[in-house]
Amino acid sequence: MPSRILLVEDAATLRETVAYNLRNQGYDVLLAEDGHKAVDIARREQPDLMLLDVMLPGIDGFEVCRILRKETNLPILM
């Protein structure tokens, strides 16, 4: 089973480009375009890694990190 990466990026072109390249390397990629969706997906899907943009609509990446850090040890790259 491939590792699952949650990619959180509000810029659609960048999000799709990075997702495309990660999938080509064999990863299962989950996508979120804002902080609220990122938290929901992380809680529900329990990915192996999160690639997290800092500047997001809704709640920013720092707050997403704070929320998830209280609940999980999910590795997060910002």
Stockholm file with secondary structure:
# STOCKHOLM 1.0

chainA/1-78         MPSRILLVEDAATLRETVAYNLRNQGYDVLLAEDGHKAVDIARREQPDLMLLDVMLPGIDGFEVCRILRKETNLPILM
#=GR chainA/1-78 SS CCCEEEEECSCHHHHHHHHHHHHHTTCEEEEESSHHHHHHHHHHHCCSEEEECSSCSSSCHHHHHHHHHHHCCCCEEC
#=GC SS_cons        CCCEEEEECSCHHHHHHHHHHHHHTTCEEEEESSHHHHHHHHHHHCCSEEEECSSCSSSCHHHHHHHHHHHCCCCEEC
//
